[in-house]
Amino acid sequence: MKEEIEPKATTRAAAYALWMKAPNPMVTFMILFVVGSALIAAIGPAKQIRNFSITETISEL
């Protein structure tokens, strides 16, 4: 006779439950933080480049 196994009592069930409770909101927060930081870091130099006068820059060389 075959023995019946309770799926929720196996180690695979515990591993799956742990995986399902992974900190997805924290990962999302970190990704948004990194992307936001990169965008903020690019704004300053972009403003400076936009305000450059090409003729003044060339004449200074």
PQR file of N, CA, C, O and H, with PARSE charges and radii, in Angstrom:
ATOM      1  N   MET A   1       0.823  -1.185   0.000 -0.4000 1.5000
ATOM      2  CA  MET A   1       0.000   0.000   0.000 -0.0000 2.0000
ATOM      3  C   MET A   1       0.867   1.250   0.000  0.5500 1.7000
ATOM      4  O   MET A   1       1.945   1.291   0.593 -0.5500 1.4000
ATOM      5  N   LYS A   2       0.368   2.246  -0.673 -0.4000 1.5000
ATOM      6  CA  LYS A   2       1.077   3.520  -0.715 -0.0000 2.0000
ATOM      7  C   LYS A   2       0.716   4.364   0.499  0.5500 1.7000
ATOM      8  O   LYS A   2      -0.418   4.360   0.978 -0.5500 1.4000
ATOM      9  H   LYS A   2      -0.507   2.213  -1.155  0.4000 1.0000
ATOM     10  N   GLU A   3       1.709   5.075   0.971 -0.4000 1.5000
ATOM     11  CA  GLU A   3       1.517   5.912   2.144 -0.0000 2.0000
ATOM     12  C   GLU A   3       1.114   7.319   1.705  0.5500 1.7000
ATOM     13  O   GLU A   3       1.725   7.884   0.797 -0.5500 1.4000
ATOM     14  H   GLU A   3       2.630   5.078   0.582  0.4000 1.0000
ATOM     15  N   GLU A   4       0.111   7.874   2.331 -0.4000 1.5000
ATOM     16  CA  GLU A   4      -0.338   9.220   1.992 -0.0000 2.0000
ATOM     17  C   GLU A   4       0.527  10.240   2.725  0.5500 1.7000
ATOM     18  O   GLU A   4       0.813  10.092   3.914 -0.5500 1.4000
ATOM     19  H   GLU A   4      -0.385   7.416   3.068  0.4000 1.0000
ATOM     20  N   ILE A   5       0.939  11.274   1.998 -0.4000 1.5000
ATOM     21  CA  ILE A   5       1.813  12.305   2.561 -0.0000 2.0000
ATOM     22  C   ILE A   5       1.016  13.603   2.680  0.5500 1.7000
ATOM     23  O   ILE A   5       0.314  14.008   1.753 -0.5500 1.4000
ATOM     24  H   ILE A   5       0.707  11.394   1.033  0.4000 1.0000
ATOM     25  N   GLU A   6       1.139  14.229   3.815 -0.4000 1.5000
ATOM     26  CA  GLU A   6       0.486  15.532   4.037 -0.0000 2.0000
ATOM     27  C   GLU A   6       1.384  16.614   3.426  0.5500 1.7000
ATOM     28  O   GLU A   6       2.487  16.833   3.925 -0.5500 1.4000
ATOM     29  H   GLU A   6       1.710  13.900   4.568  0.4000 1.0000
ATOM     30  N   PRO A   7       0.945  17.298   2.360 -0.5600 1.5000
ATOM     31  CA  PRO A   7       1.811  18.267   1.672  0.2800 2.0000
ATOM     32  C   PRO A   7       2.293  19.411   2.556  0.5500 1.7000
ATOM     33  O   PRO A   7       3.415  19.889   2.387 -0.5500 1.4000
ATOM     34  N   LYS A   8       1.468  19.853   3.490 -0.4000 1.5000
ATOM     35  CA  LYS A   8       1.852  20.988   4.324 -0.0000 2.0000
ATOM     36  C   LYS A   8       2.860  20.614   5.399  0.5500 1.7000
ATOM     37  O   LYS A   8       3.405  21.496   6.063 -0.5500 1.4000
ATOM     38  H   LYS A   8       0.557  19.465   3.628  0.4000 1.0000
ATOM     39  N   ALA A   9       3.116  19.339   5.582 -0.4000 1.5000
ATOM     40  CA  ALA A   9       4.053  18.885   6.607 -0.0000 2.0000
ATOM     41  C   ALA A   9       5.446  18.623   6.042  0.5500 1.7000
ATOM     42  O   ALA A   9       6.334  18.211   6.787 -0.5500 1.4000
ATOM     43  H   ALA A   9       2.673  18.623   5.042  0.4000 1.0000
ATOM     44  N   THR A  10       5.660  18.849   4.756 -0.4000 1.5000
ATOM     45  CA  THR A  10       6.965  18.574   4.150 -0.0000 2.0000
ATOM     46  C   THR A  10       7.880  19.780   4.275  0.5500 1.7000
ATOM     47  O   THR A  10       7.418  20.887   4.552 -0.5500 1.4000
ATOM     48  H   THR A  10       4.938  19.184   4.150  0.4000 1.0000
ATOM     49  N   THR A  11       9.171  19.571   4.072 -0.4000 1.5000
ATOM     50  CA  THR A  11      10.126  20.675   4.119 -0.0000 2.0000
ATOM     51  C   THR A  11       9.949  21.594   2.902  0.5500 1.7000
ATOM     52  O   THR A  11      10.232  22.789   2.977 -0.5500 1.4000
ATOM     53  H   THR A  11       9.546  18.672   3.846  0.4000 1.0000
ATOM     54  N   ARG A  12       9.490  21.043   1.811 -0.4000 1.5000
ATOM     55  CA  ARG A  12       9.257  21.876   0.629 -0.0000 2.0000
ATOM     56  C   ARG A  12       8.150  22.879   0.889  0.5500 1.7000
ATOM     57  O   ARG A  12       8.212  24.007   0.401 -0.5500 1.4000
ATOM     58  H   ARG A  12       9.260  20.072   1.750  0.4000 1.0000
ATOM     59  N   ALA A  13       7.151  22.491   1.640 -0.4000 1.5000
ATOM     60  CA  ALA A  13       6.058  23.409   1.958 -0.0000 2.0000
ATOM     61  C   ALA A  13       6.568  24.558   2.816  0.5500 1.7000
ATOM     62  O   ALA A  13       6.166  25.706   2.622 -0.5500 1.4000
ATOM     63  H   ALA A  13       7.100  21.575   2.036  0.4000 1.0000
ATOM     64  N   ALA A  14       7.445  24.257   3.758 -0.4000 1.5000
ATOM     65  CA  ALA A  14       8.004  25.310   4.600 -0.0000 2.0000
ATOM     66  C   ALA A  14       8.876  26.264   3.777  0.5500 1.7000
ATOM     67  O   ALA A  14       8.830  27.477   3.978 -0.5500 1.4000
ATOM     68  H   ALA A  14       7.771  23.324   3.915  0.4000 1.0000
ATOM     69  N   ALA A  15       9.657  25.724   2.865 -0.4000 1.5000
ATOM     70  CA  ALA A  15      10.496  26.562   2.013 -0.0000 2.0000
ATOM     71  C   ALA A  15       9.643  27.446   1.108  0.5500 1.7000
ATOM     72  O   ALA A  15       9.964  28.616   0.903 -0.5500 1.4000
ATOM     73  H   ALA A  15       9.694  24.738   2.701  0.4000 1.0000
ATOM     74  N   TYR A  16       8.581  26.902   0.577 -0.4000 1.5000
ATOM     75  CA  TYR A  16       7.690  27.678  -0.283 -0.0000 2.0000
ATOM     76  C   TYR A  16       7.006  28.785   0.515  0.5500 1.7000
ATOM     77  O   TYR A  16       6.865  29.905   0.023 -0.5500 1.4000
ATOM     78  H   TYR A  16       8.321  25.951   0.744  0.4000 1.0000
ATOM     79  N   ALA A  17       6.585  28.486   1.730 -0.4000 1.5000
ATOM     80  CA  ALA A  17       5.940  29.499   2.565 -0.0000 2.0000
ATOM     81  C   ALA A  17       6.914  30.625   2.890  0.5500 1.7000
ATOM     82  O   ALA A  17       6.524  31.792   2.899 -0.5500 1.4000
ATOM     83  H   ALA A  17       6.700  27.576   2.130  0.4000 1.0000
ATOM     84  N   LEU A  18       8.165  30.296   3.155 -0.4000 1.5000
ATOM     85  CA  LEU A  18       9.172  31.302   3.425 -0.0000 2.0000
ATOM     86  C   LEU A  18       9.421  32.159   2.193  0.5500 1.7000
ATOM     87  O   LEU A  18       9.572  33.376   2.300 -0.5500 1.4000
ATOM     88  H   LEU A  18       8.482  29.348   3.148  0.4000 1.0000
ATOM     89  N   TRP A  19       9.465  31.526   1.021 -0.4000 1.5000
ATOM     90  CA  TRP A  19       9.680  32.260  -0.223 -0.0000 2.0000
ATOM     91  C   TRP A  19       8.523  33.203  -0.514  0.5500 1.7000
ATOM     92  O   TRP A  19       8.733  34.312  -1.006 -0.5500 1.4000
ATOM     93  H   TRP A  19       9.342  30.538   0.935  0.4000 1.0000
ATOM     94  N   MET A  20       7.310  32.772  -0.215 -0.4000 1.5000
ATOM     95  CA  MET A  20       6.142  33.611  -0.456 -0.0000 2.0000
ATOM     96  C   MET A  20       6.085  34.807   0.485  0.5500 1.7000
ATOM     97  O   MET A  20       5.448  35.814   0.175 -0.5500 1.4000
ATOM     98  H   MET A  20       7.140  31.872   0.184  0.4000 1.0000
ATOM     99  N   LYS A  21       6.749  34.700   1.635 -0.4000 1.5000
ATOM    100  CA  LYS A  21       6.761  35.802   2.589 -0.0000 2.0000
ATOM    101  C   LYS A  21       8.005  36.672   2.432  0.5500 1.7000
ATOM    102  O   LYS A  21       8.339  37.438   3.336 -0.5500 1.4000
ATOM    103  H   LYS A  21       7.266  33.882   1.888  0.4000 1.0000
ATOM    104  N   ALA A  22       8.683  36.566   1.312 -0.4000 1.5000
ATOM    105  CA  ALA A  22       9.898  37.343   1.075 -0.0000 2.0000
ATOM    106  C   ALA A  22       9.557  38.834   1.107  0.5500 1.7000
ATOM    107  O   ALA A  22       8.429  39.226   0.809 -0.5500 1.4000
ATOM    108  H   ALA A  22       8.412  35.943   0.578  0.4000 1.0000
ATOM    109  N   PRO A  23      10.529  39.648   1.468 -0.5600 1.5000
ATOM    110  CA  PRO A  23      10.267  41.088   1.624  0.2800 2.0000
ATOM    111  C   PRO A  23      10.169  41.825   0.288  0.5500 1.7000
ATOM    112  O   PRO A  23      10.999  42.684  -0.011 -0.5500 1.4000
ATOM    113  N   ASN A  24       9.180  41.500  -0.496 -0.4000 1.5000
ATOM    114  CA  ASN A  24       9.019  42.161  -1.791 -0.0000 2.0000
ATOM    115  C   ASN A  24       8.816  43.666  -1.667  0.5500 1.7000
ATOM    116  O   ASN A  24       9.368  44.408  -2.480 -0.5500 1.4000
ATOM    117  H   ASN A  24       8.506  40.802  -0.254  0.4000 1.0000
ATOM    118  N   PRO A  25       8.061  44.150  -0.702 -0.5600 1.5000
ATOM    119  CA  PRO A  25       7.943  45.607  -0.591  0.2800 2.0000
ATOM    120  C   PRO A  25       9.292  46.273  -0.314  0.5500 1.7000
ATOM    121  O   PRO A  25       9.549  47.374  -0.804 -0.5500 1.4000
ATOM    122  N   MET A  26      10.148  45.620   0.460 -0.4000 1.5000
ATOM    123  CA  MET A  26      11.456  46.201   0.749 -0.0000 2.0000
ATOM    124  C   MET A  26      12.325  46.221  -0.507  0.5500 1.7000
ATOM    125  O   MET A  26      13.047  47.190  -0.743 -0.5500 1.4000
ATOM    126  H   MET A  26       9.940  44.727   0.857  0.4000 1.0000
ATOM    127  N   VAL A  27      12.263  45.178  -1.301 -0.4000 1.5000
ATOM    128  CA  VAL A  27      13.025  45.149  -2.554 -0.0000 2.0000
ATOM    129  C   VAL A  27      12.537  46.258  -3.471  0.5500 1.7000
ATOM    130  O   VAL A  27      13.341  46.950  -4.095 -0.5500 1.4000
ATOM    131  H   VAL A  27      11.677  44.391  -1.110  0.4000 1.0000
ATOM    132  N   THR A  28      11.233  46.427  -3.557 -0.4000 1.5000
ATOM    133  CA  THR A  28      10.663  47.491  -4.383 -0.0000 2.0000
ATOM    134  C   THR A  28      11.124  48.854  -3.875  0.5500 1.7000
ATOM    135  O   THR A  28      11.487  49.723  -4.668 -0.5500 1.4000
ATOM    136  H   THR A  28      10.580  45.865  -3.050  0.4000 1.0000
ATOM    137  N   PHE A  29      11.110  49.043  -2.570 -0.4000 1.5000
ATOM    138  CA  PHE A  29      11.564  50.306  -1.992 -0.0000 2.0000
ATOM    139  C   PHE A  29      13.021  50.563  -2.344  0.5500 1.7000
ATOM    140  O   PHE A  29      13.375  51.685  -2.704 -0.5500 1.4000
ATOM    141  H   PHE A  29      10.814  48.337  -1.926  0.4000 1.0000
ATOM    142  N   MET A  30      13.865  49.557  -2.248 -0.4000 1.5000
ATOM    143  CA  MET A  30      15.286  49.744  -2.544 -0.0000 2.0000
ATOM    144  C   MET A  30      15.513  50.082  -4.011  0.5500 1.7000
ATOM    145  O   MET A  30      16.345  50.930  -4.332 -0.5500 1.4000
ATOM    146  H   MET A  30      13.578  48.646  -1.956  0.4000 1.0000
ATOM    147  N   ILE A  31      14.782  49.426  -4.898 -0.4000 1.5000
ATOM    148  CA  ILE A  31      14.920  49.725  -6.329 -0.0000 2.0000
ATOM    149  C   ILE A  31      14.488  51.158  -6.610  0.5500 1.7000
ATOM    150  O   ILE A  31      15.171  51.877  -7.338 -0.5500 1.4000
ATOM    151  H   ILE A  31      14.106  48.737  -4.637  0.4000 1.0000
ATOM    152  N   LEU A  32      13.359  51.581  -6.040 -0.4000 1.5000
ATOM    153  CA  LEU A  32      12.903  52.954  -6.224 -0.0000 2.0000
ATOM    154  C   LEU A  32      13.902  53.951  -5.632  0.5500 1.7000
ATOM    155  O   LEU A  32      14.121  55.022  -6.200 -0.5500 1.4000
ATOM    156  H   LEU A  32      12.803  50.997  -5.449  0.4000 1.0000
ATOM    157  N   PHE A  33      14.497  53.610  -4.514 -0.4000 1.5000
ATOM    158  CA  PHE A  33      15.491  54.486  -3.893 -0.0000 2.0000
ATOM    159  C   PHE A  33      16.712  54.647  -4.794  0.5500 1.7000
ATOM    160  O   PHE A  33      17.198  55.762  -4.981 -0.5500 1.4000
ATOM    161  H   PHE A  33      14.319  52.741  -4.053  0.4000 1.0000
ATOM    162  N   VAL A  34      17.204  53.560  -5.347 -0.4000 1.5000
ATOM    163  CA  VAL A  34      18.388  53.621  -6.211 -0.0000 2.0000
ATOM    164  C   VAL A  34      18.090  54.403  -7.488  0.5500 1.7000
ATOM    165  O   VAL A  34      18.882  55.252  -7.896 -0.5500 1.4000
ATOM    166  H   VAL A  34      16.809  52.654  -5.196  0.4000 1.0000
ATOM    167  N   VAL A  35      16.956  54.120  -8.116 -0.4000 1.5000
ATOM    168  CA  VAL A  35      16.597  54.824  -9.353 -0.0000 2.0000
ATOM    169  C   VAL A  35      16.369  56.307  -9.064  0.5500 1.7000
ATOM    170  O   VAL A  35      16.813  57.167  -9.825 -0.5500 1.4000
ATOM    171  H   VAL A  35      16.312  53.430  -7.785  0.4000 1.0000
ATOM    172  N   GLY A  36      15.677  56.603  -7.968 -0.4000 1.5000
ATOM    173  CA  GLY A  36      15.450  58.001  -7.602 -0.0000 2.0000
ATOM    174  C   GLY A  36      16.748  58.735  -7.318  0.5500 1.7000
ATOM    175  O   GLY A  36      16.908  59.887  -7.722 -0.5500 1.4000
ATOM    176  H   GLY A  36      15.316  55.905  -7.350  0.4000 1.0000
ATOM    177  N   SER A  37      17.666  58.092  -6.638 -0.4000 1.5000
ATOM    178  CA  SER A  37      18.963  58.707  -6.348 -0.0000 2.0000
ATOM    179  C   SER A  37      19.729  58.990  -7.636  0.5500 1.7000
ATOM    180  O   SER A  37      20.362  60.038  -7.768 -0.5500 1.4000
ATOM    181  H   SER A  37      17.536  57.157  -6.310  0.4000 1.0000
ATOM    182  N   ALA A  38      19.673  58.070  -8.569 -0.4000 1.5000
ATOM    183  CA  ALA A  38      20.362  58.275  -9.846 -0.0000 2.0000
ATOM    184  C   ALA A  38      19.758  59.454 -10.608  0.5500 1.7000
ATOM    185  O   ALA A  38      20.483  60.248 -11.208 -0.5500 1.4000
ATOM    186  H   ALA A  38      19.159  57.219  -8.461  0.4000 1.0000
ATOM    187  N   LEU A  39      18.438  59.565 -10.582 -0.4000 1.5000
ATOM    188  CA  LEU A  39      17.794  60.688 -11.262 -0.0000 2.0000
ATOM    189  C   LEU A  39      18.141  62.015 -10.596  0.5500 1.7000
ATOM    190  O   LEU A  39      18.425  62.998 -11.281 -0.5500 1.4000
ATOM    191  H   LEU A  39      17.849  58.920 -10.095  0.4000 1.0000
ATOM    192  N   ILE A  40      18.119  62.047  -9.285 -0.4000 1.5000
ATOM    193  CA  ILE A  40      18.459  63.277  -8.566 -0.0000 2.0000
ATOM    194  C   ILE A  40      19.919  63.651  -8.805  0.5500 1.7000
ATOM    195  O   ILE A  40      20.239  64.833  -8.938 -0.5500 1.4000
ATOM    196  H   ILE A  40      17.888  61.249  -8.729  0.4000 1.0000
ATOM    197  N   ALA A  41      20.798  62.671  -8.859 -0.4000 1.5000
ATOM    198  CA  ALA A  41      22.218  62.940  -9.097 -0.0000 2.0000
ATOM    199  C   ALA A  41      22.456  63.475 -10.507  0.5500 1.7000
ATOM    200  O   ALA A  41      23.444  64.172 -10.736 -0.5500 1.4000
ATOM    201  H   ALA A  41      20.539  61.711  -8.750  0.4000 1.0000
ATOM    202  N   ALA A  42      21.585  63.167 -11.444 -0.4000 1.5000
ATOM    203  CA  ALA A  42      21.763  63.624 -12.823 -0.0000 2.0000
ATOM    204  C   ALA A  42      21.152  64.997 -13.060  0.5500 1.7000
ATOM    205  O   ALA A  42      21.479  65.640 -14.058 -0.5500 1.4000
ATOM    206  H   ALA A  42      20.782  62.601 -11.258  0.4000 1.0000
ATOM    207  N   ILE A  43      20.286  65.464 -12.186 -0.4000 1.5000
ATOM    208  CA  ILE A  43      19.600  66.741 -12.412 -0.0000 2.0000
ATOM    209  C   ILE A  43      20.570  67.917 -12.338  0.5500 1.7000
ATOM    210  O   ILE A  43      20.513  68.808 -13.186 -0.5500 1.4000
ATOM    211  H   ILE A  43      20.021  64.943 -11.376  0.4000 1.0000
ATOM    212  N   GLY A  44      21.458  67.942 -11.345 -0.4000 1.5000
ATOM    213  CA  GLY A  44      22.401  69.048 -11.185 -0.0000 2.0000
ATOM    214  C   GLY A  44      23.286  69.256 -12.398  0.5500 1.7000
ATOM    215  O   GLY A  44      23.311  70.356 -12.952 -0.5500 1.4000
ATOM    216  H   GLY A  44      21.505  67.219 -10.656  0.4000 1.0000
ATOM    217  N   PRO A  45      24.016  68.232 -12.830 -0.5600 1.5000
ATOM    218  CA  PRO A  45      24.845  68.395 -14.031  0.2800 2.0000
ATOM    219  C   PRO A  45      24.022  68.726 -15.277  0.5500 1.7000
ATOM    220  O   PRO A  45      24.497  69.462 -16.142 -0.5500 1.4000
ATOM    221  N   ALA A  46      22.817  68.208 -15.386 -0.4000 1.5000
ATOM    222  CA  ALA A  46      21.991  68.503 -16.552 -0.0000 2.0000
ATOM    223  C   ALA A  46      21.622  69.989 -16.590  0.5500 1.7000
ATOM    224  O   ALA A  46      21.592  70.596 -17.661 -0.5500 1.4000
ATOM    225  H   ALA A  46      22.431  67.611 -14.683  0.4000 1.0000
ATOM    226  N   LYS A  47      21.343  70.569 -15.431 -0.4000 1.5000
ATOM    227  CA  LYS A  47      21.030  71.998 -15.373 -0.0000 2.0000
ATOM    228  C   LYS A  47      22.249  72.830 -15.765  0.5500 1.7000
ATOM    229  O   LYS A  47      22.120  73.828 -16.474 -0.5500 1.4000
ATOM    230  H   LYS A  47      21.367  70.076 -14.561  0.4000 1.0000
ATOM    231  N   GLN A  48      23.428  72.424 -15.305 -0.4000 1.5000
ATOM    232  CA  GLN A  48      24.643  73.161 -15.655 -0.0000 2.0000
ATOM    233  C   GLN A  48      24.914  73.087 -17.154  0.5500 1.7000
ATOM    234  O   GLN A  48      25.269  74.091 -17.771 -0.5500 1.4000
ATOM    235  H   GLN A  48      23.533  71.613 -14.728  0.4000 1.0000
ATOM    236  N   ILE A  49      24.750  71.921 -17.733 -0.4000 1.5000
ATOM    237  CA  ILE A  49      24.994  71.756 -19.167 -0.0000 2.0000
ATOM    238  C   ILE A  49      24.006  72.588 -19.967  0.5500 1.7000
ATOM    239  O   ILE A  49      24.373  73.178 -20.983 -0.5500 1.4000
ATOM    240  H   ILE A  49      24.462  71.105 -17.232  0.4000 1.0000
ATOM    241  N   ARG A  50      22.753  72.642 -19.519 -0.4000 1.5000
ATOM    242  CA  ARG A  50      21.727  73.406 -20.222 -0.0000 2.0000
ATOM    243  C   ARG A  50      22.055  74.903 -20.203  0.5500 1.7000
ATOM    244  O   ARG A  50      21.708  75.623 -21.140 -0.5500 1.4000
ATOM    245  H   ARG A  50      22.455  72.163 -18.693  0.4000 1.0000
ATOM    246  N   ASN A  51      22.719  75.374 -19.145 -0.4000 1.5000
ATOM    247  CA  ASN A  51      23.020  76.800 -19.019 -0.0000 2.0000
ATOM    248  C   ASN A  51      24.355  77.194 -19.648  0.5500 1.7000
ATOM    249  O   ASN A  51      24.693  78.377 -19.655 -0.5500 1.4000
ATOM    250  H   ASN A  51      23.000  74.790 -18.384  0.4000 1.0000
ATOM    251  N   PHE A  52      25.123  76.243 -20.173 -0.4000 1.5000
ATOM    252  CA  PHE A  52      26.397  76.570 -20.812 -0.0000 2.0000
ATOM    253  C   PHE A  52      26.152  77.365 -22.093  0.5500 1.7000
ATOM    254  O   PHE A  52      25.224  77.105 -22.859 -0.5500 1.4000
ATOM    255  H   PHE A  52      24.849  75.281 -20.167  0.4000 1.0000
ATOM    256  N   SER A  53      27.002  78.314 -22.280 -0.4000 1.5000
ATOM    257  CA  SER A  53      27.010  79.032 -23.550 -0.0000 2.0000
ATOM    258  C   SER A  53      28.155  78.450 -24.378  0.5500 1.7000
ATOM    259  O   SER A  53      29.311  78.489 -23.957 -0.5500 1.4000
ATOM    260  H   SER A  53      27.756  78.526 -21.658  0.4000 1.0000
ATOM    261  N   ILE A  54      27.838  77.922 -25.529 -0.4000 1.5000
ATOM    262  CA  ILE A  54      28.848  77.244 -26.346 -0.0000 2.0000
ATOM    263  C   ILE A  54      29.931  78.220 -26.785  0.5500 1.7000
ATOM    264  O   ILE A  54      31.115  77.887 -26.742 -0.5500 1.4000
ATOM    265  H   ILE A  54      26.899  77.891 -25.871  0.4000 1.0000
ATOM    266  N   THR A  55      29.545  79.408 -27.203 -0.4000 1.5000
ATOM    267  CA  THR A  55      30.550  80.363 -27.690 -0.0000 2.0000
ATOM    268  C   THR A  55      31.480  80.805 -26.574  0.5500 1.7000
ATOM    269  O   THR A  55      32.677  80.967 -26.811 -0.5500 1.4000
ATOM    270  H   THR A  55      28.583  79.679 -27.239  0.4000 1.0000
ATOM    271  N   GLU A  56      30.962  81.010 -25.348 -0.4000 1.5000
ATOM    272  CA  GLU A  56      31.826  81.391 -24.224 -0.0000 2.0000
ATOM    273  C   GLU A  56      32.785  80.264 -23.858  0.5500 1.7000
ATOM    274  O   GLU A  56      33.950  80.506 -23.546 -0.5500 1.4000
ATOM    275  H   GLU A  56      29.990  80.879 -25.156  0.4000 1.0000
ATOM    276  N   THR A  57      32.288  79.036 -23.900 -0.4000 1.5000
ATOM    277  CA  THR A  57      33.118  77.881 -23.559 -0.0000 2.0000
ATOM    278  C   THR A  57      34.249  77.739 -24.581  0.5500 1.7000
ATOM    279  O   THR A  57      35.386  77.457 -24.202 -0.5500 1.4000
ATOM    280  H   THR A  57      31.341  78.839 -24.154  0.4000 1.0000
ATOM    281  N   ILE A  58      33.954  77.931 -25.862 -0.4000 1.5000
ATOM    282  CA  ILE A  58      34.969  77.770 -26.903 -0.0000 2.0000
ATOM    283  C   ILE A  58      35.997  78.906 -26.800  0.5500 1.7000
ATOM    284  O   ILE A  58      37.194  78.672 -26.966 -0.5500 1.4000
ATOM    285  H   ILE A  58      33.031  78.161 -26.170  0.4000 1.0000
ATOM    286  N   SER A  59      35.535  80.136 -26.526 -0.4000 1.5000
ATOM    287  CA  SER A  59      36.472  81.265 -26.451 -0.0000 2.0000
ATOM    288  C   SER A  59      37.388  81.155 -25.241  0.5500 1.7000
ATOM    289  O   SER A  59      38.495  81.692 -25.265 -0.5500 1.4000
ATOM    290  H   SER A  59      34.563  80.326 -26.390  0.4000 1.0000
ATOM    291  N   GLU A  60      36.955  80.472 -24.181 -0.4000 1.5000
ATOM    292  CA  GLU A  60      37.807  80.293 -23.011 -0.0000 2.0000
ATOM    293  C   GLU A  60      38.931  79.294 -23.276  0.5500 1.7000
ATOM    294  O   GLU A  60      39.952  79.317 -22.589 -0.5500 1.4000
ATOM    295  H   GLU A  60      36.056  80.036 -24.162  0.4000 1.0000
ATOM    296  N   LEU A  61      38.758  78.436 -24.247 -0.4000 1.5000
ATOM    297  CA  LEU A  61      39.792  77.448 -24.559 -0.0000 2.0000
ATOM    298  C   LEU A  61      40.927  78.165 -25.238  0.5500 1.7000
ATOM    299  O   LEU A  61      41.924  77.541 -25.601 -0.5500 1.4000
ATOM    300  H   LEU A  61      37.929  78.417 -24.805  0.4000 1.0000
TER
END
